[in-house]
């Protein structure tokens, strides 16, 4: 799910996986694995958000009441 969002924003911001790898200080192969596993750390997401000029919002929402924390 997060990988899909990142890919959409990458297209909008016109950056490729190699540039994202530079931001994350890893190889393009590692970025590819992250996309496949959709297993991002908060630190990685913050770096990506900074590079893509986005605000990262992380919250919890109660499913039965939609109350957010």
PyMOL commands that set and color helices and strands:
alter all, ss='L'
color gray80, all
select helices_A, chain A and resi 2-13+17-24+28-37+42-51
alter helices_A, ss='H'
color red, helices_A
deselect
rebuild
show_as cartoon
